[in-house]
C-alpha cells in the first residue's frame, strides 16, 4: 500500500480527476495549500504599492492505493497536470503501513478498496 501525495495547480484539478477516473481511481482527498518552489512567487503592484507574493495557491491530492495502482496513478496525475513549465507540481510516494476502514473495521488492502 502506498500514499501518493501530489501538489498541483488548482486549475488542473478537472484534468487530473478525468485522468484518474479513466483508470478507476475515484477515492482522493483534495486540500487547498500555499507554497512555492522554483517559481519563487511574483511581484504585483496594488494602488502604487509593490507586494511580493511568495506563497502561491496549490492543491494537495492525497490518494491511497494498493501496489498494482501505484504507477498507473502516477501516470494519470502526470497526464492531467504536465505542461512542461515551472510550477507543474510534485508527486511524493510514501509507504502506507496501515489503513483501516472505520465503518467496517476492514484493514490493509481490503480497506483501501
C-alpha positions as CSV (number, residue, x, y, z in Angstrom):
1,X,0.0,0.0,0.0
2,X,1.2,3.5,-0.9
3,X,0.1,7.0,-0.2
4,X,0.5,9.3,-3.2
5,X,0.7,13.0,-2.5
6,X,0.6,15.4,-5.4
7,X,1.0,19.2,-5.3
8,X,-0.7,20.6,-8.4
9,X,-2.0,23.9,-9.9
10,X,-5.7,24.5,-8.8
11,X,-6.9,24.9,-12.4
12,X,-5.6,21.4,-13.4
13,X,-7.8,19.5,-10.9
14,X,-10.6,18.7,-13.5
15,X,-7.9,17.3,-15.9
16,X,-6.4,15.2,-13.1
17,X,-9.7,13.9,-11.9
18,X,-10.6,12.9,-15.5
19,X,-7.3,11.0,-15.9
20,X,-7.7,9.3,-12.5
21,X,-11.4,8.3,-13.2
22,X,-10.3,6.7,-16.5
23,X,-8.1,4.2,-14.6
24,X,-10.8,3.6,-12.0
25,X,-9.2,5.6,-9.2
26,X,-12.1,7.5,-7.6
27,X,-11.0,7.9,-3.9
28,X,-8.9,11.0,-3.1
29,X,-8.7,13.9,-0.7
30,X,-8.2,17.4,-2.0
31,X,-6.8,20.2,0.2
32,X,-6.1,23.8,-0.5
33,X,-2.4,24.7,0.1
34,X,0.0,27.5,-0.2
35,X,3.6,27.0,-1.3
36,X,6.4,27.9,-3.7
37,X,9.2,26.1,-5.4
38,X,11.3,27.2,-8.3
39,X,8.6,29.8,-9.1
40,X,9.6,31.8,-6.0
41,X,6.4,33.8,-6.2
42,X,5.9,37.1,-8.1
43,X,5.5,40.8,-7.5
44,X,2.4,42.8,-8.2
45,X,1.5,46.5,-7.7
46,X,-1.7,47.5,-6.0
47,X,-2.5,51.1,-5.6
48,X,1.1,52.1,-6.2
49,X,2.5,49.7,-3.6
50,X,4.6,46.7,-4.6
51,X,3.5,43.4,-3.0
52,X,5.7,40.3,-3.0
53,X,3.6,37.2,-3.3
54,X,5.9,34.4,-2.2
55,X,3.3,31.7,-1.5
56,X,1.2,30.6,-4.4
57,X,-2.1,28.7,-4.4
58,X,-1.8,25.0,-4.9
59,X,-3.9,21.9,-4.3
60,X,-2.7,18.8,-2.4
61,X,-4.1,15.5,-3.5
62,X,-3.8,12.5,-1.2
63,X,-4.5,9.2,-2.8
64,X,-4.1,5.8,-1.0
65,X,-3.7,2.9,-3.4
66,X,-2.7,-0.7,-3.5
67,X,0.6,-1.7,-5.1
68,X,-0.9,-2.5,-8.5
69,X,-2.3,1.0,-8.8
70,X,0.8,3.0,-7.9
71,X,2.3,3.5,-11.4
72,X,-1.0,4.0,-13.2
73,X,-2.0,6.6,-10.6
74,X,1.3,8.5,-11.0
75,X,1.0,8.3,-14.8
76,X,-2.6,9.6,-14.7
77,X,-1.6,12.6,-12.4
78,X,1.3,13.5,-14.8
79,X,-1.1,13.2,-17.8
80,X,-3.6,15.6,-16.2
81,X,-1.1,18.1,-14.9
82,X,2.0,18.3,-17.2
83,X,2.5,21.5,-19.2
84,X,6.3,21.4,-19.3
85,X,6.6,24.7,-17.5
86,X,7.8,25.6,-14.0
87,X,5.0,25.1,-11.5
88,X,3.6,21.8,-12.8
89,X,4.0,20.4,-9.3
90,X,5.4,17.4,-7.4
91,X,4.4,13.9,-6.6
92,X,5.5,12.1,-3.4
93,X,5.1,8.4,-2.9
94,X,5.1,7.1,0.7
95,X,4.7,3.7,2.2
96,X,1.4,3.3,3.9
97,X,1.8,0.9,6.8
98,X,-1.8,0.6,7.8
99,X,-5.3,1.5,6.5
100,X,-8.5,0.9,8.5
101,X,-12.0,1.5,7.1
102,X,-13.9,2.8,10.1
103,X,-17.3,1.7,9.0
104,X,-16.5,-2.0,8.6
105,X,-13.2,-2.4,10.5
106,X,-11.5,-3.7,7.3
107,X,-7.7,-3.4,7.4
108,X,-5.0,-3.2,4.8
109,X,-5.6,-3.8,1.1
110,X,-9.2,-4.5,1.6
111,X,-9.8,-1.2,3.4
112,X,-8.4,0.8,0.5
113,X,-10.7,-0.8,-2.0
